[in-house]
Amino acid sequence: MDAIEVEGLEKRYGKKVQALGGVDLSVGRGEVFGLVGPNGAGKTTLIKALVGALRPSGGRARVLGLDPLKDRPELRRRIGYMPQSPVLYDDLPALENVEFFGAAHGVRGLRERAREALRFVELEERANDPVHTLSGGMKNRVSLACALVHRPEMLFLDEPTAGVDPRLRSRFWAAFRELARGGATLFITTHLMDEAILCDRVAVLRQGRVVVCDEPREILQRGRTRLLVREDEREEERIIGGRAEDLAEALHAYGLRESVSAVSVEADSLEQVVLSIIGEEA
């Protein structure tokens, strides 16, 4: 059984606003799954539906084999949820924040487990500092520790690296991969394409619908490649497909002659490909 199974999931607000318009997707156990899309595409709404924080208007969802609404108490024990904006008690130390969330899950050996979670996010040295004295990136790390303290089978992370510096983002993703190696499933929303490419698979959401879902390298092959060939004193530029076969076919025309002194290739980035896909769907 997949970790997540979603069929025709819909969410409407009144008659005019449709946040989700029939989402279909599945996420395998132990997978790092990315969800990307422009602001307002429905990413946060989908996560809230999957963790049981809102009631869908239609369709079906199962998380770890459970109904997010009917089985909410059991599901909450087995998942961790890191919202887009940290929900922390500013006047409490970081350690007590993590302990608070751990106590809500009935964690045994709470003090050590809370310290263990802070060690994992490399913040143990600030354990006794009030949250309001921490930077935005540190607050994000405390929020992640709160989501991890009960050792969940599955993590929902809503733009976990928003507003943090590149070095800290790298540390977050190292932690995500370590969790996946330990058997956890991660469902991560992001608007950063250099993060999406680190996922096992990526779904692109536009206006509440999944327009493509595949491995990042497969999505990249939907892009274009700019091929510039300089021969003698002439330059020739061609736009070809993003597959390796497209490049080979283009080079056959040149026969790799000795007079071909340089060949440069400039492929579309994942961000360019995703923007193109969203544009095509529009």
Sequence and secondary structure as in RCSB ss.txt:
>XXXX:A:sequence
MDAIEVEGLEKRYGKKVQALGGVDLSVGRGEVFGLVGPNGAGKTTLIKALVGALRPSGGRARVLGLDPLKDRPEL
RRRIGYMPQSPVLYDDLPALENVEFFGAAHGVRGLRERAREALRFVELEERANDPVHTLSGGMKNRVSLACALVH
RPEMLFLDEPTAGVDPRLRSRFWAAFRELARGGATLFITTHLMDEAILCDRVAVLRQGRVVVCDEPREILQRGRT
RLLVREDEREEERIIGGRAEDLAEALHAYGLRESVSAVSVEADSLEQVVLSIIGEEA
>XXXX:A:secstr
  SEEEEEEEEEETTTEEEEEEEEEEE TT EEEEE  TTSSHHHHHHHHTTSS  SEEEEEETTB TTTTHHHH
HHHEEEE SS    TTSBHHHHHHHHHHHTT SSHHHHHHHHHHHTT GGGTTSBGGGS HHHHHHHHHHHHHTT
  SEEEEESTTTT  HHHHHHHHHHHHHHHHTT EEEEE S HHHHTTSSEEEEEETTEEEEEE HHHHHTTSEE
EEEEEETTEEEEEEEESSHHHHHHHHHTTTT TTEEEEEEEE  HHHHHHHHHHHH 
